[in-house]
Amino acid sequence: MKARLPDGYGKQNVNKLMQQAQEMQEQMEAKTKELEETEYPVKGSGGMVEVVMRGDYNVTAIHIDKEIVDPEDVEMMEDMIAAAVNDAIRTVKDTAAAEMEKITGAYPGLAGLGL
């Protein structure tokens, strides 16, 4: 006598899984392209430095408040710019991760497949 498993257990429809994987891959590719083209303006150092970074991690602009331009303290300005760039990188990474999670979370049947 064969044991019968409740619906949802045992062999899954491979064609359905493959279709879902293909759909998810297409959505992720489209979202990646969209994210790479999006510009993320991030203000750091109390708004005194703004870095504009695209989703592909290319910096497209840096705006510096004139108040921090001090020829006697270039090191402080360098630190503020570095901090703003790092904030922009975190923003891009966090945004991309959240957007991809929205896509992968829509396909719970694929969760265990590492896709």
CNS distance restraints for C-alpha pairs under 8 A (distance, minus, plus):
assign (resid   5 and name CA) (resid   9 and name CA) 5.99 0.50 0.50
assign (resid   5 and name CA) (resid  10 and name CA) 6.74 0.50 0.50
assign (resid   8 and name CA) (resid  12 and name CA) 7.47 0.50 0.50
assign (resid  12 and name CA) (resid  17 and name CA) 7.65 0.50 0.50
assign (resid  13 and name CA) (resid  17 and name CA) 6.42 0.50 0.50
assign (resid  14 and name CA) (resid  18 and name CA) 6.09 0.50 0.50
assign (resid  15 and name CA) (resid  19 and name CA) 6.10 0.50 0.50
assign (resid  16 and name CA) (resid  20 and name CA) 6.14 0.50 0.50
assign (resid  17 and name CA) (resid  21 and name CA) 6.05 0.50 0.50
assign (resid  17 and name CA) (resid 109 and name CA) 7.23 0.50 0.50
assign (resid  17 and name CA) (resid 110 and name CA) 6.99 0.50 0.50
assign (resid  18 and name CA) (resid  22 and name CA) 6.13 0.50 0.50
assign (resid  19 and name CA) (resid  23 and name CA) 6.16 0.50 0.50
assign (resid  20 and name CA) (resid  24 and name CA) 6.04 0.50 0.50
assign (resid  20 and name CA) (resid 107 and name CA) 7.03 0.50 0.50
assign (resid  20 and name CA) (resid 110 and name CA) 7.68 0.50 0.50
assign (resid  21 and name CA) (resid  25 and name CA) 6.06 0.50 0.50
assign (resid  21 and name CA) (resid 110 and name CA) 7.05 0.50 0.50
assign (resid  21 and name CA) (resid 115 and name CA) 7.34 0.50 0.50
assign (resid  22 and name CA) (resid  26 and name CA) 6.18 0.50 0.50
assign (resid  23 and name CA) (resid  27 and name CA) 6.17 0.50 0.50
assign (resid  24 and name CA) (resid  28 and name CA) 6.03 0.50 0.50
assign (resid  24 and name CA) (resid 103 and name CA) 6.73 0.50 0.50
assign (resid  24 and name CA) (resid 104 and name CA) 6.88 0.50 0.50
assign (resid  24 and name CA) (resid 107 and name CA) 7.56 0.50 0.50
assign (resid  25 and name CA) (resid  29 and name CA) 6.13 0.50 0.50
assign (resid  26 and name CA) (resid  30 and name CA) 6.20 0.50 0.50
assign (resid  27 and name CA) (resid  31 and name CA) 6.04 0.50 0.50
assign (resid  27 and name CA) (resid 103 and name CA) 7.09 0.50 0.50
assign (resid  28 and name CA) (resid  32 and name CA) 5.94 0.50 0.50
assign (resid  28 and name CA) (resid 100 and name CA) 6.65 0.50 0.50
assign (resid  28 and name CA) (resid 103 and name CA) 6.92 0.50 0.50
assign (resid  29 and name CA) (resid  33 and name CA) 6.26 0.50 0.50
assign (resid  30 and name CA) (resid  34 and name CA) 6.22 0.50 0.50
assign (resid  31 and name CA) (resid  35 and name CA) 5.98 0.50 0.50
assign (resid  31 and name CA) (resid  99 and name CA) 7.62 0.50 0.50
assign (resid  31 and name CA) (resid 100 and name CA) 7.64 0.50 0.50
assign (resid  32 and name CA) (resid  36 and name CA) 6.03 0.50 0.50
assign (resid  32 and name CA) (resid  96 and name CA) 7.73 0.50 0.50
assign (resid  33 and name CA) (resid  37 and name CA) 6.40 0.50 0.50
assign (resid  34 and name CA) (resid  38 and name CA) 6.31 0.50 0.50
assign (resid  35 and name CA) (resid  54 and name CA) 7.78 0.50 0.50
assign (resid  35 and name CA) (resid  55 and name CA) 5.12 0.50 0.50
assign (resid  35 and name CA) (resid  56 and name CA) 7.63 0.50 0.50
assign (resid  35 and name CA) (resid  96 and name CA) 6.82 0.50 0.50
assign (resid  36 and name CA) (resid  54 and name CA) 5.97 0.50 0.50
assign (resid  36 and name CA) (resid  55 and name CA) 3.79 0.50 0.50
assign (resid  36 and name CA) (resid  56 and name CA) 4.54 0.50 0.50
assign (resid  36 and name CA) (resid  57 and name CA) 7.87 0.50 0.50
assign (resid  37 and name CA) (resid  54 and name CA) 6.03 0.50 0.50
assign (resid  37 and name CA) (resid  55 and name CA) 6.04 0.50 0.50
assign (resid  37 and name CA) (resid  56 and name CA) 7.21 0.50 0.50
assign (resid  38 and name CA) (resid  54 and name CA) 5.44 0.50 0.50
assign (resid  38 and name CA) (resid  55 and name CA) 5.72 0.50 0.50
assign (resid  39 and name CA) (resid  52 and name CA) 6.35 0.50 0.50
assign (resid  39 and name CA) (resid  53 and name CA) 5.52 0.50 0.50
assign (resid  39 and name CA) (resid  54 and name CA) 4.25 0.50 0.50
assign (resid  39 and name CA) (resid  55 and name CA) 6.51 0.50 0.50
assign (resid  40 and name CA) (resid  52 and name CA) 5.46 0.50 0.50
assign (resid  40 and name CA) (resid  53 and name CA) 5.20 0.50 0.50
assign (resid  40 and name CA) (resid  54 and name CA) 5.92 0.50 0.50
assign (resid  40 and name CA) (resid  55 and name CA) 7.36 0.50 0.50
assign (resid  40 and name CA) (resid  88 and name CA) 7.14 0.50 0.50
assign (resid  40 and name CA) (resid  91 and name CA) 7.64 0.50 0.50
assign (resid  40 and name CA) (resid  92 and name CA) 7.10 0.50 0.50
assign (resid  41 and name CA) (resid  50 and name CA) 6.64 0.50 0.50
assign (resid  41 and name CA) (resid  51 and name CA) 5.76 0.50 0.50
assign (resid  41 and name CA) (resid  52 and name CA) 4.22 0.50 0.50
assign (resid  41 and name CA) (resid  53 and name CA) 6.45 0.50 0.50
assign (resid  41 and name CA) (resid  88 and name CA) 7.47 0.50 0.50
assign (resid  42 and name CA) (resid  50 and name CA) 5.51 0.50 0.50
assign (resid  42 and name CA) (resid  51 and name CA) 5.33 0.50 0.50
assign (resid  42 and name CA) (resid  52 and name CA) 6.20 0.50 0.50
assign (resid  42 and name CA) (resid  53 and name CA) 7.91 0.50 0.50
assign (resid  42 and name CA) (resid  84 and name CA) 7.00 0.50 0.50
assign (resid  42 and name CA) (resid  87 and name CA) 6.95 0.50 0.50
assign (resid  42 and name CA) (resid  88 and name CA) 5.53 0.50 0.50
assign (resid  42 and name CA) (resid  91 and name CA) 7.81 0.50 0.50
assign (resid  43 and name CA) (resid  47 and name CA) 4.94 0.50 0.50
assign (resid  43 and name CA) (resid  48 and name CA) 7.14 0.50 0.50
assign (resid  43 and name CA) (resid  49 and name CA) 5.69 0.50 0.50
assign (resid  43 and name CA) (resid  50 and name CA) 4.19 0.50 0.50
assign (resid  43 and name CA) (resid  51 and name CA) 6.38 0.50 0.50
assign (resid  43 and name CA) (resid  84 and name CA) 6.48 0.50 0.50
assign (resid  44 and name CA) (resid  48 and name CA) 6.47 0.50 0.50
assign (resid  44 and name CA) (resid  49 and name CA) 5.30 0.50 0.50
assign (resid  44 and name CA) (resid  50 and name CA) 6.06 0.50 0.50
assign (resid  44 and name CA) (resid  51 and name CA) 7.87 0.50 0.50
assign (resid  44 and name CA) (resid  80 and name CA) 7.24 0.50 0.50
assign (resid  44 and name CA) (resid  81 and name CA) 7.92 0.50 0.50
assign (resid  44 and name CA) (resid  83 and name CA) 6.79 0.50 0.50
assign (resid  44 and name CA) (resid  84 and name CA) 4.61 0.50 0.50
assign (resid  44 and name CA) (resid  87 and name CA) 7.09 0.50 0.50
assign (resid  45 and name CA) (resid  49 and name CA) 6.06 0.50 0.50
assign (resid  45 and name CA) (resid  80 and name CA) 5.87 0.50 0.50
assign (resid  45 and name CA) (resid  83 and name CA) 7.41 0.50 0.50
assign (resid  45 and name CA) (resid  84 and name CA) 6.90 0.50 0.50
assign (resid  48 and name CA) (resid  64 and name CA) 6.04 0.50 0.50
assign (resid  48 and name CA) (resid  65 and name CA) 4.94 0.50 0.50
assign (resid  48 and name CA) (resid  67 and name CA) 7.90 0.50 0.50
assign (resid  48 and name CA) (resid  68 and name CA) 7.28 0.50 0.50
assign (resid  49 and name CA) (resid  62 and name CA) 7.19 0.50 0.50
assign (resid  49 and name CA) (resid  63 and name CA) 5.74 0.50 0.50
assign (resid  49 and name CA) (resid  64 and name CA) 4.71 0.50 0.50
assign (resid  49 and name CA) (resid  65 and name CA) 6.23 0.50 0.50
assign (resid  49 and name CA) (resid  80 and name CA) 6.87 0.50 0.50
assign (resid  49 and name CA) (resid  81 and name CA) 6.40 0.50 0.50
assign (resid  49 and name CA) (resid  84 and name CA) 6.51 0.50 0.50
assign (resid  50 and name CA) (resid  62 and name CA) 5.66 0.50 0.50
assign (resid  50 and name CA) (resid  63 and name CA) 5.00 0.50 0.50
assign (resid  50 and name CA) (resid  64 and name CA) 6.55 0.50 0.50
assign (resid  50 and name CA) (resid  84 and name CA) 6.65 0.50 0.50
assign (resid  51 and name CA) (resid  59 and name CA) 7.03 0.50 0.50
assign (resid  51 and name CA) (resid  60 and name CA) 7.85 0.50 0.50
assign (resid  51 and name CA) (resid  61 and name CA) 5.92 0.50 0.50
assign (resid  51 and name CA) (resid  62 and name CA) 4.60 0.50 0.50
assign (resid  51 and name CA) (resid  63 and name CA) 6.50 0.50 0.50
assign (resid  51 and name CA) (resid  81 and name CA) 7.95 0.50 0.50
assign (resid  51 and name CA) (resid  84 and name CA) 6.15 0.50 0.50
assign (resid  51 and name CA) (resid  85 and name CA) 6.11 0.50 0.50
assign (resid  51 and name CA) (resid  88 and name CA) 6.67 0.50 0.50
assign (resid  52 and name CA) (resid  59 and name CA) 5.80 0.50 0.50
assign (resid  52 and name CA) (resid  60 and name CA) 5.56 0.50 0.50
assign (resid  52 and name CA) (resid  61 and name CA) 5.03 0.50 0.50
assign (resid  52 and name CA) (resid  62 and name CA) 6.27 0.50 0.50
assign (resid  52 and name CA) (resid  88 and name CA) 7.43 0.50 0.50
assign (resid  53 and name CA) (resid  57 and name CA) 5.94 0.50 0.50
assign (resid  53 and name CA) (resid  58 and name CA) 5.56 0.50 0.50
assign (resid  53 and name CA) (resid  59 and name CA) 4.26 0.50 0.50
assign (resid  53 and name CA) (resid  60 and name CA) 5.65 0.50 0.50
assign (resid  53 and name CA) (resid  61 and name CA) 7.22 0.50 0.50
assign (resid  53 and name CA) (resid  88 and name CA) 6.43 0.50 0.50
assign (resid  53 and name CA) (resid  89 and name CA) 7.73 0.50 0.50
assign (resid  53 and name CA) (resid  92 and name CA) 7.88 0.50 0.50
assign (resid  54 and name CA) (resid  58 and name CA) 5.44 0.50 0.50
assign (resid  54 and name CA) (resid  59 and name CA) 6.40 0.50 0.50
assign (resid  54 and name CA) (resid  60 and name CA) 6.99 0.50 0.50
assign (resid  54 and name CA) (resid  92 and name CA) 7.70 0.50 0.50
assign (resid  55 and name CA) (resid  92 and name CA) 5.72 0.50 0.50
assign (resid  55 and name CA) (resid  96 and name CA) 7.93 0.50 0.50
assign (resid  57 and name CA) (resid  89 and name CA) 6.82 0.50 0.50
assign (resid  57 and name CA) (resid  92 and name CA) 7.50 0.50 0.50
assign (resid  64 and name CA) (resid  68 and name CA) 7.42 0.50 0.50
assign (resid  64 and name CA) (resid  69 and name CA) 7.91 0.50 0.50
assign (resid  65 and name CA) (resid  69 and name CA) 7.40 0.50 0.50
assign (resid  68 and name CA) (resid  77 and name CA) 6.40 0.50 0.50
assign (resid  69 and name CA) (resid  73 and name CA) 7.98 0.50 0.50
assign (resid  69 and name CA) (resid  74 and name CA) 7.49 0.50 0.50
assign (resid  69 and name CA) (resid  77 and name CA) 6.88 0.50 0.50
assign (resid  70 and name CA) (resid  74 and name CA) 6.30 0.50 0.50
assign (resid  70 and name CA) (resid  77 and name CA) 7.90 0.50 0.50
assign (resid  73 and name CA) (resid  77 and name CA) 7.09 0.50 0.50
assign (resid  74 and name CA) (resid  78 and name CA) 6.24 0.50 0.50
assign (resid  75 and name CA) (resid  79 and name CA) 6.16 0.50 0.50
assign (resid  76 and name CA) (resid  80 and name CA) 6.22 0.50 0.50
assign (resid  77 and name CA) (resid  81 and name CA) 6.20 0.50 0.50
assign (resid  78 and name CA) (resid  82 and name CA) 6.15 0.50 0.50
assign (resid  79 and name CA) (resid  83 and name CA) 6.11 0.50 0.50
assign (resid  80 and name CA) (resid  84 and name CA) 6.19 0.50 0.50
assign (resid  81 and name CA) (resid  85 and name CA) 6.18 0.50 0.50
assign (resid  82 and name CA) (resid  86 and name CA) 6.18 0.50 0.50
assign (resid  83 and name CA) (resid  87 and name CA) 6.18 0.50 0.50
assign (resid  84 and name CA) (resid  88 and name CA) 6.21 0.50 0.50
assign (resid  85 and name CA) (resid  89 and name CA) 6.27 0.50 0.50
assign (resid  86 and name CA) (resid  90 and name CA) 6.29 0.50 0.50
assign (resid  87 and name CA) (resid  91 and name CA) 6.16 0.50 0.50
assign (resid  88 and name CA) (resid  92 and name CA) 6.21 0.50 0.50
assign (resid  89 and name CA) (resid  93 and name CA) 6.17 0.50 0.50
assign (resid  90 and name CA) (resid  94 and name CA) 5.93 0.50 0.50
assign (resid  91 and name CA) (resid  95 and name CA) 5.98 0.50 0.50
assign (resid  92 and name CA) (resid  96 and name CA) 6.11 0.50 0.50
assign (resid  93 and name CA) (resid  97 and name CA) 6.10 0.50 0.50
assign (resid  94 and name CA) (resid  98 and name CA) 6.13 0.50 0.50
assign (resid  95 and name CA) (resid  99 and name CA) 6.16 0.50 0.50
assign (resid  96 and name CA) (resid 100 and name CA) 6.12 0.50 0.50
assign (resid  97 and name CA) (resid 101 and name CA) 6.07 0.50 0.50
assign (resid  98 and name CA) (resid 102 and name CA) 6.43 0.50 0.50
assign (resid  99 and name CA) (resid 103 and name CA) 6.76 0.50 0.50
assign (resid 100 and name CA) (resid 104 and name CA) 6.17 0.50 0.50
assign (resid 101 and name CA) (resid 105 and name CA) 5.61 0.50 0.50
assign (resid 102 and name CA) (resid 106 and name CA) 6.51 0.50 0.50
assign (resid 103 and name CA) (resid 107 and name CA) 7.40 0.50 0.50
assign (resid 104 and name CA) (resid 108 and name CA) 7.50 0.50 0.50
assign (resid 104 and name CA) (resid 111 and name CA) 7.64 0.50 0.50
assign (resid 104 and name CA) (resid 115 and name CA) 7.94 0.50 0.50
assign (resid 105 and name CA) (resid 111 and name CA) 7.95 0.50 0.50
assign (resid 107 and name CA) (resid 111 and name CA) 6.99 0.50 0.50
assign (resid 110 and name CA) (resid 114 and name CA) 7.31 0.50 0.50
assign (resid 110 and name CA) (resid 115 and name CA) 6.50 0.50 0.50
assign (resid 111 and name CA) (resid 115 and name CA) 6.82 0.50 0.50
